[in-house]
């Protein structure tokens, strides 16, 4: 479960569910008493008010749970032909509809209680968030902002993260270092000088590893990247099995390109294919 998958709209949904839970224990009705003795208003858990509890309070709380749970499920997973988010939206609209008609009606001398009013407000906010989140950019924004590129290296490196990592001190592809250092020479020998182990023959100068690996400009070079939203990582052999999930706010190393897809390496060394590369942030 990755909390960075939640949006601002999901935050409204969670808040509405908490409000509904609290409202279910408050007075659903209030009585207009003329005398000094006035009965206490029942709350939503009283059997005498059935079906207020399942149609207003529980329906709204279940709707919120389905909407939030949908954020942590792979896309396309359905329950009886509908995705969890669609089920949650349907429950939210039903709960808001029930709350509206309950508060409109009422017997003489009976007024809406605090629990009934808060239940209507909570279900209205819940239904609005469930319906508008996929359509309003402000509600689609992440609930928790991802850290910037200055975050520590995912491989546990210190101030000098090393090859390819974005940020000050990180060596870039093609620079001197582990992938561009001078090739190691036999002990005591100099480039271009005879080596006794070779029978006096002149040892040819050893090109730098970076030069030996140099390729045309169009070839792929490893780079660090981050994803804007959680995305699945599939098997490197091309199988449809998901082996990991890339999370926003974490840097991953792209080691190969396959058409529009990338072969990425996770923090624990696993490698797989990232098929959806739209909107990724390169280091």
C-alpha positions in Angstrom: 0.0 0.0 0.0 1.4 3.4 -1.1 -0.2 6.4 0.5 1.2 8.5 -2.4 -1.5 6.9 -4.6 -4.2 8.9 -2.7 -5.5 12.2 -4.2 -7.0 15.3 -2.6 -10.4 14.0 -3.6 -9.6 10.8 -1.6 -8.8 13.0 1.4 -12.3 14.5 1.1 -13.8 11.0 0.9 -11.9 9.8 4.0 -13.0 12.9 6.0 -16.6 12.4 5.0 -16.5 8.8 6.2 -15.2 9.9 9.5 -17.9 12.5 9.8 -20.6 9.9 9.0 -19.2 7.5 11.6 -19.4 10.3 14.3 -22.9 11.4 13.1 -24.3 7.9 13.4 -24.0 8.2 17.2 -25.6 11.6 17.5 -29.4 12.3 17.7 -31.0 11.6 14.4 -34.3 13.3 15.4 -35.0 16.1 17.9 -38.5 16.6 19.4 -40.3 19.9 19.8 -41.4 19.5 23.4 -43.8 21.9 25.0 -43.4 20.5 28.5 -40.3 20.2 30.7 -39.9 16.5 30.0 -38.6 15.8 26.5 -37.4 12.3 25.3 -33.9 12.0 24.0 -33.6 11.7 20.3 -32.5 8.3 19.0 -29.3 7.9 17.1 -28.8 6.0 13.8 -28.0 2.7 15.7 -31.4 2.4 17.2 -33.5 -0.5 15.7 -36.6 1.7 15.7 -35.0 3.9 12.9 -34.2 1.0 10.6 -33.2 1.3 7.7 -31.5 4.6 8.5 -28.2 2.9 9.6 -27.6 0.7 6.5 -29.0 3.1 3.9 -27.4 6.3 5.1 -24.4 5.8 7.5 -23.1 2.3 6.5 -23.7 2.9 2.8 -21.6 6.1 3.0 -18.8 4.5 5.0 -18.7 1.4 2.6 -18.6 3.8 -0.4 -15.6 5.6 1.0 -13.8 2.3 1.7 -14.4 1.2 -1.9 -13.2 4.4 -3.4 -10.0 4.5 -1.4 -9.4 0.7 -1.9 -9.6 1.2 -5.7 -6.4 3.4 -5.5 -4.4 0.4 -4.4 -5.7 -2.1 -6.9 -4.3 -2.7 -10.4 -6.2 -1.0 -13.2 -8.9 -3.1 -14.8 -9.6 -5.3 -11.8 -13.4 -5.6 -11.5 -16.1 -7.0 -9.2 -19.1 -8.3 -10.9 -18.4 -6.2 -14.0 -17.6 -2.9 -12.3 -14.4 -1.5 -10.8 -14.2 -0.8 -7.1 -14.3 2.9 -7.7 -17.5 2.6 -9.7 -19.1 0.6 -6.9 -18.0 3.2 -4.4 -19.4 6.0 -6.5 -22.8 4.2 -6.8 -22.9 3.6 -3.0 -22.1 7.3 -2.4 -24.8 8.6 -4.6 -27.3 6.2 -3.0 -26.4 7.3 0.5 -26.7 11.0 -0.4 -30.1 10.3 -2.1 -31.3 8.5 1.0 -30.1 11.3 3.3 -31.9 13.9 1.2 -35.3 12.3 1.3 -35.0 11.4 5.0 -34.4 15.0 6.0 -37.2 16.3 3.8 -39.8 14.1 5.4 -40.7 14.0 9.1 -43.7 13.7 11.4 -45.2 16.8 13.1 -43.3 17.8 16.2 -40.1 16.1 15.0 -37.2 18.0 13.6 -33.9 16.8 12.1 -31.3 16.1 14.7 -27.5 16.9 14.6 -26.8 13.3 13.4 -29.2 13.6 10.5 -27.9 17.0 9.4 -24.2 15.9 9.6 -25.1 12.7 7.8 -26.6 14.7 4.9 -23.5 17.0 4.7 -21.1 14.0 4.9 -22.9 12.0 2.2 -23.2 15.1 0.0 -19.4 15.8 0.2 -18.7 12.1 -0.3 -20.8 11.8 -3.5 -19.4 15.1 -4.9 -15.8 14.0 -4.3 -16.4 10.5 -5.8 -18.0 12.0 -8.9 -15.7 15.0 -9.5 -12.2 13.6 -8.5 -11.6 12.0 -12.0 -12.7 15.2 -13.7 -11.3 18.1 -11.6 -7.5 18.6 -11.7 -7.4 20.2 -8.2 -9.0 17.0 -6.8 -6.8 14.7 -8.9 -3.6 16.2 -7.4 -1.7 13.9 -5.0 -2.7 14.1 -1.3 1.0 13.8 -0.3 3.5 15.6 -2.4 6.4 13.6 -3.7 9.9 14.7 -2.6 12.1 16.5 -5.0 15.2 15.2 -6.8 17.4 16.2 -3.8 16.2 13.1 -1.9 18.9 10.6 -1.0 19.9 8.0 -3.5 17.7 4.9 -3.5 20.9 2.8 -3.3 21.9 4.3 0.0 24.7 6.5 -1.3 25.9 9.5 0.6 26.5 13.0 -0.6 28.2 11.7 -3.8 25.5 9.3 -5.1 27.6 8.1 -8.0 26.9 7.3 -11.7 23.9 8.9 -13.3 22.2 10.1 -10.1 20.6 13.5 -10.5 21.9 16.2 -8.2 25.2 17.8 -7.2 28.1 15.5 -7.0 26.6 12.7 -9.1 28.7 11.6 -12.0 26.8 11.7 -15.3 26.9 9.0 -18.0 30.1 9.3 -20.0 32.0 11.1 -17.3 35.2 9.8 -15.7 34.5 7.3 -12.9 33.5 3.7 -12.7 32.2 3.8 -16.3 34.9 6.1 -17.7 38.1 5.5 -15.8 41.4 4.6 -17.4 41.9 0.9 -17.9 44.1 -0.7 -15.2 47.7 -1.4 -16.4 50.0 -4.1 -15.3 52.0 -3.1 -12.2 54.9 -0.9 -13.1 54.0 -0.6 -16.7 53.2 2.7 -18.5 50.9 3.0 -21.5 52.8 2.4 -24.7 55.9 1.0 -22.8 57.3 -2.5 -23.1 56.1 -5.1 -20.5 58.5 -7.7 -19.4 55.7 -10.3 -19.1 55.1 -9.9 -22.8 58.7 -10.6 -23.8 59.7 -7.1 -24.4 56.9 -6.4 -26.9 55.5 -2.9 -26.7 52.1 -2.9 -25.0 49.6 -1.0 -27.0 48.0 2.0 -25.2 44.9 0.9 -23.4 41.9 3.1 -24.2 39.7 4.3 -21.4 36.7 2.1 -20.7 34.4 4.9 -21.5 36.1 5.3 -24.9 35.9 1.5 -25.5 32.3 1.5 -24.7 31.6 4.7 -26.7 28.8 4.3 -29.1 27.0 6.4 -31.6 25.0 9.3 -30.2 21.7 7.6 -30.8 22.5 4.7 -28.5 20.9 4.3 -25.1 22.7 5.6 -22.0 21.5 4.6 -18.5 19.7 7.4 -16.5 17.8 7.9 -13.3 14.0 8.6 -13.4 11.0 8.9 -11.2 7.3 8.1 -12.0 4.5 10.6 -11.4 2.1 7.9 -10.2 2.5 4.3 -9.1 3.1 2.1 -12.1 3.6 -1.7 -12.5 6.9 -3.3 -13.4 6.5 -6.4 -15.5 8.9 -9.4 -16.0 12.0 -8.7 -18.1 11.2 -11.8 -20.2 8.0 -10.1 -21.5 5.6 -12.0 -19.3 2.4 -10.2 -18.2 3.2 -10.9 -14.5 3.8 -7.8 -12.3 7.0 -8.2 -10.3 7.0 -4.8 -8.5 5.4 -1.4 -8.4 7.3 1.8 -9.0 6.3 4.5 -6.5 6.5 8.3 -6.9 9.2 10.0 -5.0 11.7 7.2 -5.5 14.5 7.2 -8.1 15.0 4.2 -10.4 17.7 3.3 -12.9 16.8 2.8 -16.5 19.3 0.3 -17.9 17.8 -0.4 -21.3 15.2 0.8 -23.8 12.8 -1.4 -25.7 10.8 0.8 -28.1 8.6 3.0 -25.9 9.3 0.9 -22.8 12.2 0.9 -20.4 14.0 -1.8 -18.5 14.2 -0.5 -15.0 16.1 -1.6 -11.9 14.6 -1.3 -8.4 16.3 -0.6 -5.1 16.6 -4.3 -4.3 18.2 -5.2 -7.6 15.1 -6.5 -9.4 14.8 -5.7 -13.1 11.7 -5.5 -15.1 9.9 -3.7 -18.0 8.1 -0.4 -17.4 5.6 -0.2 -20.2 4.0 3.1 -19.4 6.7 5.8 -19.5 4.5 8.9 -20.0 5.3 11.8 -17.7 8.4 10.3 -16.1 10.9 12.7 -14.6 14.5 12.2 -15.8 17.3 12.8 -13.5 
